[in-house]
Amino acid sequence: MKKDAKPGVREWLVLLALMLVWGSSFILIKKGLVTFDNFEVGALRVAISFLFLLPFAVLRLKKLNIKNFWLFIIAGVLGNALPAFLFAKAQTGMDSYMAGILNSLTPLFTLIVGVALFGRKTLARNIFGVFIGLIGAVGLLSVAGDGNFVLNFEYASFVVIATLCYALQMNFIKSYLTNYDPITIASLAFIFIGIPSLVYLLSGTDFLYKMNNVPGSWESLGYIALLGIFGTAIAIIANFWLIKRSSALFASSVTYLMPLVSIGWGIIDGEPFFLHYIIWIVAILIGVYMANKPPNNKKIKS
């Protein structure tokens, strides 16, 4: 098993970029749901990402060993197809900021899955850091949402399942696909899930009818296109790069930082910023640092 490496400056910069992109994803899903139902939003997100990555996939498909194609199917289904549909379904019955809170379970599940199923080792301070970051994310989103913690467990379960899928995919890629470059992993993962999604979208939904008859459909499509290209295809490549260069836990830590972007959008939109927000922001940053701090000695555990 390839050992995890300590993240450097480039890794942290990519993590911050993902924070900005993925922190805006929930509002894009919300805008898409104005016109399309959750199945259409999920299928559109996957299909647009597939079409964007298709030229890269074509160049790499002929070099793929047929015995390894199932690895990319598993990676695509776990981390791309299922979450796309699950998050769209969840946001039909819960606020986007609450989906952001539950999305912060990803590092916790990544740690648990890595230790339980993939034989990874960790330190007590890493575990402590995961919980500190989770508390900070929940606290920040709680005060930003005026303490409104009304939770619909039926819809919350979809986000919880999606975060578990992310955790499984990140550990799976770290264990089985690090010999491939990030563009190859992303493009080939989507080619196996993108074609079924595109067929379903065009033949099993009202997508074409809505595009021709429903006002605002092109605007909603534009938001989902942004989500599919930047928030999914390009962001997935960056995330796979992080997993390969550092660890699955480090890559998943972006979900703790995403609420900072949500708060930032709120400030830009005229919402107030209170000083006690800083307490929770500091907790998030401390948690991310501790969760990814390697042992003091030079040997990094995997």
N, C-alpha and C positions, 0 to 999 in steps of 0.2 A: 504493500500500500504506500502510495506516495505521501511523504511527510508534508504537513502544513508549514508554510513559510510565514515569517513575520511580515505583515503588510508595510510597505514603504510609502513614500510620498505619492507616487503615481497611483497606488492602490487607494489611498485615502481620497485623492482628487476624483477618481472614478466613482467612488462611493458617494461623494458629495453631489456629483453630477446625477447619479441615479436617484438620489434623494429629491432633487429638483424635478426630475421627470416623473418619477413614480408618485411623488407627493401631489402631483396635479392629475393623476389618473382617475381618481374618484369623481371629480367634477366633470371629466370628459364622459365617463360612463353615465352620469346623471343627465348630461345634455343629450346623449344618444338615446336614452330611454324616453325622451319627450315624444319621439316619433315611432321608434321601433320597440318591439317587446324584447324581453330578456333573451330569448332564444336567438332572435335576429341580431341583437347586439353582440352576443357571444360568437355567433357564426361570422359576423362581419369582422370582428376583431381578429379572429384566427385567419380568415380568408385574405384580408388585406395584408397582414403580416406575411402570409405565404406568398402572395403575388410579389411583394417587395423583395423577398429573399429568393424567389425562384431562379433568377439568373445565377446566383451564387451556388444554388443547389444543383443546377444542371451541370455546371463545371466540375462539381465534386462527386456527383452521383456515380459516374462511370469509374471512379477510383475506389468506391466503397466496396469492401469485401462483403459479399452477400451474407456471410455468416454473422456479420455484425449489425445488420439493418434493424434487428429487433431492439438493439440498445437505443437507437434513435427514436423508435416508436414509443418505447417506455418513457424516455425523457420528454418527448413531445406531449404525450397524453397526460402525464403527471403534472408537469410544470406549466404547460401552455393551454392545452385544450380544456381540461377540467376546470382550472381556475377562471378562465375567461367566461365560461357559462355560469359558474357558481357565484362569482362576484356580481354579474349582471342580475342574476336571480335575487341575490341578497338585497341589492339596492332598490328592488321594487317594494320592499317592505321595511326598510330601515334607513336612517340618515347616513350620509356618506361619512360623516365624522365618526360615527359609531363603527362603521366598517373599518375605518382607519385604526381604531382602538384594537379591534379583534385581529387585524392584520399584524399587530405587534406580537402576536403569539408565535410568529414564524421562527425567530431565533430560538425560542424555548423548545419548540418542536424539533428544530434542526439539531439542537444539542442532544435532546432525548433520543431521537432517531439515530443519530450518529453513534451514540454510545451503545444503544440497545441492539441495533440491527447491523451496524457496519463496523463494530469493534473499535471505534475511536476512543481515545483517552482524553481526559480533560482535567482541569485543576479546580479546586474548591473556589478560588477567586473568579474563575471564568463562570461557574454556575451562579455565584453571587452577583456577578456583573449582569448576567442575563435577567435576573429578577429585579435588580435595581433599574435597568433600562425599561423593563416592562412597567414597573411602578411609575417611572417618570412619564412614559407615554400615556398611560391611563390618567395620571393626574393632570397632565397638560391638556388633554382633550376634554377632561371633565370640567375644568375651570373655564376653558374656552367655550364650552357648550352650556354655560350657566348651570353646571351641575346636573343637567338633565340626563340621567342614566336609565331612562326607560328602555328596556331591551326586549325585543321580540325574539324569543329563543328559536322559533322555527326558522326565521331568516338568518339569525346569528349562526345557526348550525352550518349554513352554506359557507360562510366565511371561515369558520373553524376547519371545515373539511378542506377548503382551498389552501389554508396555511399549512395543513398537514401534507398536502400534495407538494407544495413548495419545498418543505423540509425533506421529503423523500427524494424529490428530483435533485436537489442540491447535493445531497450525500451520494446519490446514485452517480451523478456526473463526476464528482470528486473521486469516486472509486473505480469507475469503468470507462470514462471518456476523456480523461486528461491527456491522452496521447493525440487527441484531435484538437485542431485550433478552434477558437470560439465561433468563427463564422461557419465552419463546417458543422459544428454541433447544432447551431441555431437553424441554419438553412435546411439541413437534412431532417431535423426534428419536425420542422414545419411542413416539409413536403409530404410526410406521411399522414399529417392531420389536416393539412390545408385543403387537399383535394376533396375529402369527404365533407368538410365544412362548406366549401364552395358549392358542391352539388346540392347539399341540404338547403343552403341559402336560396338558391335559384329555383329549386323544384319543390321544396317542402315548406316554404314560408310565403308571406305576402309582401316580400321585399320589393319585387318589381312593380307590383300594383301601387305600393305606397310611394315609390320614387316617381311614378307618373301622375299620381292623383292627390297625394297628401301634402298640403302646404308645410314648408319648413323641413321637408325630408332631406333636401340637399344640405341644409345647414347641419342637421343631425349627423348625416353621413360624413361631413367634414370633420366634426368633432371625433367621430370614431376612427376616421382615417388618421388623424393626429395620434390617437391612442394606439392604433395598430402599427404605424410606422415608427414613431419615436418612443412611445410608452411600452411597446412590446418588442418589435423586431430589433431595433437598434439597442434598446435597453437590455434585451436578453443577451445580445452579443457581449455587451459590457459586463453583464452579471456573470456570464460564463467565463469571461477573462479573469474576473475577480476570483471566482472559485478555483480556477487553475493556478493563479498566481499566489493565492493566500489560503483561505479555508472556506468551507461552506458556511461556518458560523459567522465569519467576518462579512461575507457577501450578504447574509440574511440580516445583518445588523442595520441595513438601510431602512428597514421597516420601523425602527425606533426613531430614526431621524425624519421620516416623512411627515409626522405631525408638525414639525417646525415649518414646513412649507405651507401646510394648511393654515397655520396661524399667520404666516406672511401674506398669503392671499387675502386673509381677512383684514389685515391692516391696510393693504392696498385698496381694499373695497370699502374702507372707512370704519371698520370695526375697531373698538378700543383695544389697546394693549396695556395690561396691568403689570406692575412690578413683580407680583407674586408668580407670574408666569416663569420668571427667571429661575425660581427654585426648581421647577419641574424640568426646565431645559438643562440646567446643570446636572440634575439626576440622570437624564438621558445620556449626556455626554460622558459622565463618570461610568455609567453602566456599559456603554459601548467600549470604552477604553479597557475596563476590567475584563469584560467578556472575551476580548481578543488579545489580552496580554499573555505572552508566552512565558515559559519557565525562565528563571533567572540565569540558568546555565545555558550553554550554547546548544545543547541538544533540544530540539523542538519535538515534542510528542505529537504523534499523529492520531 
